[in-house]
Amino acid sequence: MNLRVFKKLPMGQQADCLRRYGHFLAERREDSFTLRLYALSDFYAEEWRVQDEEHILFIHLFQHPGGLNEYLHKIRLPEEL
């Protein structure tokens, strides 16, 4: 699924798609938020949640690798790469 198609999905379906098909790369904290980074197809998705809560506030999508700067020291690549 590419970025254009993913953007058209409601956020609940986006979250489900990330859990099922996305590659979890890293997690970080910013202020009182927990951010989880996923790679899927031709884009990255960053889930924003209030720290220690399950409810997703929003999902930030990007394609430019500059968006990865805050994660570079935490990214775990799959072993098969």
C-alpha positions in Angstrom: 0.0 0.0 0.0 1.5 3.3 -1.0 1.3 6.7 0.8 -1.6 8.0 -1.4 -3.8 5.0 -0.6 -2.9 5.0 3.1 -3.7 8.6 3.5 -7.3 8.0 2.4 -7.9 5.5 5.2 -9.5 6.5 8.5 -7.0 6.7 11.4 -8.2 3.5 13.0 -7.6 1.5 9.8 -4.2 3.2 9.4 -3.2 2.1 12.8 -4.4 -1.5 12.1 -2.5 -1.5 8.8 0.7 -0.4 10.6 0.4 -3.1 13.2 -0.2 -5.8 10.6 2.0 -4.8 7.7 4.4 -2.0 8.9 7.9 -2.6 10.1 8.3 -1.2 13.6 11.6 0.6 13.6 11.9 2.6 16.9 10.2 4.3 19.7 11.1 7.6 21.4 9.6 10.0 23.9 9.1 13.7 23.3 7.8 15.7 26.2 4.7 13.8 27.5 4.3 11.8 24.2 5.4 8.4 23.0 6.2 8.2 19.3 6.5 4.9 17.4 8.1 4.8 14.0 7.0 2.4 11.3 8.2 1.8 7.7 5.6 0.7 5.2 5.9 0.6 1.4 7.2 4.0 0.2 6.8 6.0 3.4 7.3 6.2 7.2 4.5 6.6 9.8 4.9 8.1 13.3 2.2 7.3 15.8 1.8 9.9 18.5 0.3 8.9 21.8 0.1 10.5 25.3 2.8 8.7 27.3 1.5 5.4 28.9 -1.8 5.6 27.0 -3.1 3.4 24.2 -5.2 6.0 22.4 -3.5 7.3 19.2 -3.6 11.1 19.0 -2.5 11.2 15.3 -0.3 9.5 12.8 2.3 11.7 11.1 3.3 10.5 7.6 6.5 11.4 5.7 8.7 10.1 2.9 11.8 12.3 3.2 14.6 10.6 5.1 15.3 13.8 7.1 12.3 12.9 9.2 14.4 10.0 10.6 17.0 12.1 12.2 15.5 11.9 15.7 15.4 8.1 15.5 18.7 7.1 13.8 20.4 6.0 17.1 17.4 3.8 18.0 16.4 2.1 14.7 16.4 -1.6 14.7 16.6 -3.0 11.2 15.1 -6.5 10.5 17.8 -9.2 10.6 17.1 -10.3 7.0 18.4 -7.0 5.6 
